Amino acid sequence: MTPDLNGLAEHASAVRRDVVRMIGVARSGHLASSLSIVDLLVWLYWEVLSLRTDEPSWEDRDRFVLGKGHGCPALYAVLANRSFFPREELWSYRRLGAMLQGFPEVRRTPGVDAPGGSLGQGLGLANGLALALRDRASVPSVFCLVGDGELQEGAFWESAMTSAHFSLDSLLLLVDRDGRQMEGATEDIMSLEPVRDKFLAFGWAVEECDGHDFASMEEARARLGSRRGKPGCIVANTVLGKGVSFLENDPSGGRMVLGRDSMDKALRELEKGGD
Amino acid sequence: MLINLRTAYGEELLALAKENSRVVALDADLCGSTQSVVIEKNFPERYFEMGIGEQNMISVAAGLSLTGKIPFAHSFAVFASGRPFDQIRQSVCLPKLNVKIVGSSCGLSDFGDGATHQSFEDLATMRVLPGMTVFCPADAVETKWAVRQAAAIDGPVYIRLNRNDLPVLFDEKTPFETGKPLVVKEGSQVALVATGTMTAIAMEAAGLLETKGISARVIHLGTIKPLDTAALAKAVNGVRGIVTCEEHTIYGGLGSAVAEALCAAPLPMRMVGIQDRYGQSAVCYDELLVHYGLTKENIAAAAEKLL
């Protein structure tokens, strides 16, 4: 397991268990791609973002945009564990009329800062937020987490060009580089490499980290520094389905529907503290 | 008197921006044409040139609106509505964000560039999105009203603008209201329901019909959505039939909206509009209006068929 930075590993385990439970109860949801971003979200929400959980709309808060909206069970579980809303809400995820929809909806869910779901649009939204917030006395940071497959959307690169053109150094992009997408490996479907060089060529400051190692995330952020005038990107190397052995790099691309048995099995693994 | 709609739009956008510091503008490398240049010149810190990238422009506008800004995003109608349709649906209309999309050079009005730059589908595509308000002003006065009204509405708005000098039909006393039909000429036998540039032409058609002894009522619909169905039914009360007139495909635009609104108590209808075709280049705007059957004669002929 990753070194425990201020109890983050414990939070991550709790969040993973909630993700498995909520998708298990709903019998629907993108489990593997939610699990791959749990550690990144836990790091952001417990260590990095400046937030007020009792005042979700605090104007000077840092903003978070989830580009890969299908990973929202991880975001919902994080927000519930950070007390943005009662944890009971998690068990009605994806039910008719529920607060927690299959994709994040701004205004519907406390703590959700931006809409998400149609891939490739998150960075554009984050650009707009960063442009709007940059005139404030204390400039809030804007964080955006995208899936690697999402980089295949052309509009993403319009946005990447824009972030650099406007010197949005309050913007930090995290790329969940699990190397997988719906129908297989990203490099087989539509190759993305060299990811780092692409961002460098677009005028970004780029670092890499182990997306399941909190210290590695911290180091990458420190290496990026204040990056004067450049948007920052951290390519986080992750494992699809991280934390549940039979999901990790599952060849089905994590599309497995979680039956009662596998949910129990996954929860038992997570109770033990994972790998 | 003729006034250019783009000029009127720019004047009002600037006036609005002077009064309301939340108003910001974005453009996709067409600010001189769309007139969002007035913001760039006067409030450079509130103008965002997005380059030739309409999809990112709409996403950025959505992001700006999340902090309370009122972004007006501009391009030609065909690009503003077509290229970023998914961004408009997913990141603007679904979350009900306060983004205003201004589709300039609509319909045939970019006569020189031809089919690729002419937009006959934008009323249809913008109208199907839940929560979207769609304005299609007929003259400079209504264009200015639409700018103000768009800013007053808390939610997505699409404004469709012609690029040419057009006759002034209204004045500051005209009682514009979102979703309400405006009877601009009384008449008893047939109703000419028109939007945008076609309202002025429908007025001419009513004059032509009068010389033939036919009394035509002219109703302007400056809002394509939402549409006050009861008010529309009342406005067409007593006539024997309706001719809809639009510089847009007959599929999904004004004609369809009117037919849908009145389908519970239908009247015979004819639709004057683009007949499921693309545009083309021409040396002047009027030449295209004639070629595509958008003249007073076409409207009058359609009205006569109803009687």
Interface residues (C-beta under 8 A of the other chain):
Chain A: E59 R63 V65 E105 V106 R107 D113 A114 P115 G117 S118 G120 Q121 L123 G124 L125 A126 N127 G128 L129 A130 L131 A132 L133 D135 G154 A155 E158 S159 M161 T162 H165 F166
Chain B: E45 F48 M50 G51 G53 Q55 N56 I58 S59 V60 A61 A62 G63 L64 S65 L66 T67 G68 K69 P71 P84 D86 Q87 R89 Q90 S91 L94 P95 K96 L97
